[in-house]
Structures are given as structure tokens and as C-alpha cells.
Amino acid sequence: MPKSTYSREEMQRLSSLSPFELKAEFIKLAESAQADKPGQKGRAARTMLNAGRGNPNWVATGPREAYCALGYFALSESRRVWTADDLGGMPEELGCGERFEKFVRTHPELPGIEMLKASFDLAVRRFGFEKDAFVHEFADSMVGDNYPSPDRMLTHCEKIVRGYLHDEMFDANPPADNLSIFATEGGTAAMCYIFDSLMKNGVLHKGDRIALMVPEFTPYLEIPELDTYAFDVVLVEASMFAENGVREWRYPTDEVAKLADPTVRMVCLVNPSNPPSLALSQRVTDQIKQIVADSNPNLVIVTDDVYGTFVEGFRSIAADLPRNTLLVYSYSKHYGATGWRLGVIGLHDDNVIDAMIAAQPQDRKDRLNKRYSTLSLEPEKIRFIDRLVADSRQVALNHTAGLSLPQQVMMGLFSLFDMLEEGQVYKERIRAIVQRRLQLLLEGAQMKIAEDPKRAAYYIELDLLAEAERTQGKAFADFLEKNYDPVDPLFRLAEQTSVVLLNGGGFDGPQWSVRASLANLDDLDYLQIGHHLRTIFDDYVAEWHASQS
């Protein structure tokens, strides 16, 4: 195949962009390559295979059907109170539970009604809910006729989501301390709120030293560079090799030891990682626990655990270091729900952030008390989790804060679905999907990765330079580095095969690595992507041999 039409200088200029912005250039190339070429009139256009997107191509239908069924019940409750053409009333709590049971009996044909009843029965049984109050909360929230109250999260919904996090993020063995939850507009909003409120409350200051465990989802790399924060960033690099040319994507002890420096105020990690897609090892978790115990007791840990459900027996560091950790979780990937914008921030009630705020000098406390004085006569007692809510609405709009109530209902139904047998079967099915796609990609690419039981396989990051040295020797790897830009393979893939991958260097991974999502294309597409990647790789080998003749 020919070389890319882009010069090395053009590639270097474009590679300064975020990988998600650079992806747009790859898509443009891939789309232009789909058009008919001279002499090919009438031939089928080449299909673009965009494996740069993290949006899965599956959806959980059961809880969505239950959601729709709940909508019909909620409207029946509204019409019961007040009926005038298209005008209804606000659902009433008294007797709501019994009316729901009657609705189920009289509407057996309604899709999702059995799933809804099973979910509600489980919630009452597991959490000890008073049925009228619980059913009314969900029915009224489905109608969406009230502001969120409590604003941070609905009472019953918070307990359900906490149970889900205990099951899936804490391996059904949670810490004794209570986990308070703030429902947010996806993990995206959670990230923004956390950085903003830590600064506003004086836990972090502009220019502070923080650590990032890389490779990492790019917003965690880019936000600290904004002039609002200008953080001094320490990188903790997953630089271990399983064997020559095969990256393990694990953190060496001396890298993790960087967190022992007490000037490191915060560490951010994605667990399982993005893009390597590996859950944190127990060895690293234990080392961080020891660092907190011995050297850096006030270290704030932000862990983004959106891919945790794809690893058997996953346990968040928030379970082992509850006092230090802010947990971010999103429902988007597991349930195929990126458009729903469903995320949470979890913080245990006994935490170092509240302790640090309470220990601030009086002048700082006075400033913060003034900031939150319209919310309470004792603003100093407002917990950080609730300050997050207020800050998300510029404090002044705290009374209308909170995630949309129909969104919270969907979050609750997703969580209850997971607690049913059907939800566990679904979980195993989507795990199998990504693992199968990984094997097809590797079969096509003829590349080797490290065996790891903690591999989520939602993404894969392949280090092409390491593969070059493993298969052809160091001389070939040196040839690639000397003669090509690290993103050259991605430009060739887009131009010549209409395959779109992302540059691993944009995630602070090795510059010659590429990142593929294993979630958003059909199974056999990954075999095809692997074949294209192998062809590009073999072209480099041929060019190397030609340079030696």
C-alpha cells in the first residue's frame, strides 16, 4: 500500500490535538476514501470502521421496557387525581403501592410490566422500603412534576444505587461507613464538579501538585492543564512489560511510590484503565493503602470506575480506602446508555476532604461560610458532597439543583435490573461480547498481548513499536522511530482502509500505541480491523527492507 498523503510535519501539527479531536481528521480521511475511485464506478463503497468511539452498540432492553411500563402507571396515577382532556394531577402517595399491584394485575399484556414488578418487589424486600412511599417516589418522579428533593438524590433511589455500587464496585463487601451519593449528568459532569468544588473549597489550589495514573482518559490529562488549575502534574506510568515486546500495562512499585510525596495532593485514576482496560492490581492497591497509612494520609483519590462491571470480582479502591476516595461511576457503558447521561459521585461520610475543610485557618473558613451562608444558618456543617451539589448550580440555584427525576428513575431501574437474575445474565453476555471481539482483533492483527484475568477488554491499547521490536528486532523499531511520526499508522489506516483508531499517545501512553474500542462495531469488523492493522505493519517491514537494499 502507498504511504500517507500527509507529510510528517502535518501529522506532528495535528497530533497536538486531543485524540478525540484528531479522530475527526481520521474520519474525514476515512469518509473521503469511501467515495468511488476512477475505474470503480458502481462498486460498493468501502465501509468505514470507526473503532475510536467508546459508545457501545448494545442496549439493555429489559429495564427500559420496565421504565416505559412505569410511565403508563404514573400517568394513570396522574389521571386518577384530575382528568380533563390532556390535563392531569399530581400523583398521591396514600394507597399508591396497592394501586400499583392492581395495575400490574389488570395490564398483563403491557411490555415490561413483569420486569417492573420484579424490580419493585426486590427493592421492597432488599431495602425494607415502605411500599406506598417507594412506589410514589418513582411514579411521581416519572411524571417529573416536582423539583428533585432531596436535591442531591432521591431518598429511595440513593439507597438502590448504593446497593448497586456495593454489589458491583465493592464486590458485595462494602466498608461499614455510609456512602453518600450525588446523581450527576453522567461521569462527565461528575469530573467537572469534583475539580471545581475541590478548588472552591480550598482543598486544592492553583498550581498544586497532583498525580495521574497513565495511560488515562484524556480529560483527566487536559483539565489540570487549564489556566484555572495549572496543576503541577506527576505521571505514574504503567510501564511494566510481561516479556520483551509485550506490555503488561501494570504500574511498577517505584512509579506508585511517587504518591508517597506529601506534596502530591490528589491522584486520579481510571479503573479499569482507559485505554489498556485493566483493573488495578491488588499489589498496587495495597501499596497505595500503605502510602496513605505511612506517608500521605490526606491524599485525595479520584477513581473513575465506569468499566468495573466488565471485570469479574472487581473491587474499587474506594472500598479499600473509603476515607480518601471520591468514586465516579457512569451507567453509560454497561447499559448502552450514553445518551441518558447517568452518573454518580460517591463519598463516604467519614472522609479526609471534610476533615481538611474543617481544619482550615479561620479566614478561609469565614470565606467559605459566606459562600454557603444562604443555604444554612450553620454553613460550616455542610458536607463536601452537598457542597458539590450547591457548586454545580452556582450556590444560588441550589434549591433547583439535582439530576432530572426521570433520569434518576432510569438509574434506579438499571440498578435493580442488575440485582435480578436477568441482570446477571446480561452482564455475562456483554462481558463475553467484548472478550470475543478482542480475540478476533488479535487474530487478524497477529499480535500478542499479556494474559490478565483483570482485563475488562472494553478497549485495547497496542504498542506498535514494542511489537516491532518483538517480531523484527530493535533495528526495525529504530527505523520506525527515525523515519515516521508515531501517528503515521493511524493516517494510513484511515486513508487506505477507512479504519479509525485513536492515538495512544493522546492518553499519555506510548507514542506508537493505538487504541481501539471493542464495544461499538460488529464482531467480524474487529477481525477485519486486525487484518488491516497487520497489512499496515507489514508495509513498514517491507519499507524497512527496501531501505537496506
ABEGO torsion letter per residue (X at the ends): XBBBABBAAAAAAAAABBAAAAAAAAAAAAAAAABBBBGABGBBBBBBBBAABABBABBBAAAAAAAAAAAAAAAAAAAAABBBEABBBBBBABGAAAAAAAAAAABAABBGAAAAAAAAAAAAAAAGBBAAAAAAAAAAAAAGABBBOBAABBAAAAAAAAAAAAAAAAGGBBBABBBBBBBBBEAAAAAAAAAAAAAAAGABBBGBBBBBBOBBBAAAAAAAABAAAGBBBBBBBBABBABBGBBAGBBBAAAAAAAABAABABBBBBOBBOAAGBBBBAAAAAAAAAAAAAABAABBBBBBAAAAAABBGBBBAAAABAAABBBBBBAAAAAGAAAAGBBBBBBBABBAAAAAAAABBAAAAAAAAAAAAAABABAAABBAAAAAAAAAAGGAAAAABEBBAAAAAAAAAAAAAAABAAAAAAAAAAAAAAAAAAAAAAAAAGBBBBBBAABAGABBBBBAAAAAAAAAEAAAAAAAAAABBAAAAAAAAAAAAGBBBBBAAAAGBBAABBBBBAAABBAAAAAAAAAAAAAAAAAAAAAAAAAAX
